[in-house]
Amino acid sequence: MRVALAELAPRPLEPAANLERLAKAVRAARCDLVAFPELYVSGYRLGDRLRTVALRPDDRAWAELAGLAREGPCTIVLGAAIASADRGGEVENAAVLVDPTGAVHRQVKRYLPTFGPFEEGLVFTPTDHSAPIAAGGVRIGLEICYDVFFPEVTRELAIGGADLLLNVSASPTTSRPLFDKLLPARAVENGVPVVYVNRVGVEDGLVFGGGSGAWDARGEPLALEPIPLEGLGPTERFVATELDLGAAPRWRPFRPVLRDVTARPPRSPART
């Protein structure tokens, strides 16, 4: 499976421009899966202005993305603020997956950082559930940035049958050393390959750290190769990697973590 990682800097509050560039990147990639960072459609550090650029059910962007995925054919994953379909007035930080048939799926962010320079809890509504999404014959487990700090999120996706885990992120340079440690660890402890796409650029003084990459089920980094894309900025990258999805099942018998964690019956709460 060939995967493209778009380590790009979106233009804040310009969804149309960002989606136009996304389409150019997808067409240039010629990959099975093309992934873009968290909140790529809108930009990240916008506070309550994110509500003004949240995608809504009648937004024409959905039809455009569906047509682009069918054209590939490929799977497209991107980060977007989405107006909640269930709770009027609320907005979700979501990873949107458009499969090769044009069907649109989404995974809402579970943990919203609200400390230091982050204020997501003031804008977004989280979810409590994660489940792999089937696309092009592959089950993809989606996470958004801070979710990777909570191992139970990745474990839920792995036990649910994810063939690969994909984290879309808008993480600053100060957090990059932590992601560099956590991402291969999540691969090892679940026996599932991990793919990570993080943005670059600067918004309102926050510098985003890049570091996009992929790791096999043993936590080993996979080679990345550049994809030509017109207009790349000095810190931007557009790269591809090859995932051998058959390798993880061959590796798991040597470290059968998922087998053992699912075989052990739940423990009763301790009595006091």
Stockholm file with secondary structure:
# STOCKHOLM 1.0

chainA/1-272         MRVALAELAPRPLEPAANLERLAKAVRAARCDLVAFPELYVSGYRLGDRLRTVALRPDDRAWAELAGLAREGPCTIVLGAAIASADRGGEVENAAVLVDPTGAVHRQVKRYLPTFGPFEEGLVFTPTDHSAPIAAGGVRIGLEICYDVFFPEVTRELAIGGADLLLNVSASPTTSRPLFDKLLPARAVENGVPVVYVNRVGVEDGLVFGGGSGAWDARGEPLALEPIPLEGLGPTERFVATELDLGAAPRWRPFRPVLRDVTARPPRSPART
#=GR chainA/1-272 SS CEEEEEECCCCTTCHHHHHHHHHHHHHHHCCSEEECCTTTTTCSCCGGGGGGGCBCTTCTHHHHHHHHHHHTTCEEEEEEEEECSSSTTCEEEEEEEECTTSCEEEEECSCCCCSTTCCGGGTBCCCSCCCCEEETTEEEEEEEGGGGGCHHHHHHHHHTTCSEEEEEECCBGGGHHHHHHHHHHHHHHHTCCEEEEECEEEETTEEEECCCEEECTTSCBCCCEECCCTTCCTTCEEEEEECCTTHHHHHGGGSCHHHHHHHSCCCCCCCC
#=GC SS_cons         CEEEEEECCCCTTCHHHHHHHHHHHHHHHCCSEEECCTTTTTCSCCGGGGGGGCBCTTCTHHHHHHHHHHHTTCEEEEEEEEECSSSTTCEEEEEEEECTTSCEEEEECSCCCCSTTCCGGGTBCCCSCCCCEEETTEEEEEEEGGGGGCHHHHHHHHHTTCSEEEEEECCBGGGHHHHHHHHHHHHHHHTCCEEEEECEEEETTEEEECCCEEECTTSCBCCCEECCCTTCCTTCEEEEEECCTTHHHHHGGGSCHHHHHHHSCCCCCCCC
//
